[in-house]
Amino acid sequence: RPDETNALRRVEQTVMAQRLPVVSEHKLEINGRRREFTVARLALGQDFLLSVWHEITEERQREAHLRRALAQIEQQQGSMEQARRELERGSGRDEVSGLYMRAQFEDQLLRE
């Protein structure tokens, strides 16, 4: 694709002009599949450019999966904490009167 090709050329021209190593990320569509790469480039002399490409597509997919799983765990943890507080607040007490139930009252007497 022309826009992807132009972006790659611009980075390479920048590396050759500045003579500094550059690390960049690129998203390319290859054979109908979106792929992500980290590319390290280094100018070698006046005429050569060393490029090392590392595909990070699967890493990014795993990271996204882990972020979704973490969000789900945090949501479940919040729900469990809320349920725990509700149980703690209402355990052993009559919901209408708020008084301790007989078994709870007797347990409390035994502890004292």
Secondary structure, DSSP 8 states (H G I E B T S, - for coil): -HHHHHHHHHHHHHHHHH-S-EEEEEEEEETTEEEEEEEEEEEETTTEEEEEEEE-HHHHHHHHHHHHHHHHHHHHHHHHHHHHHHHHHHTTB-TTT--B-HHHHHHHHHH-
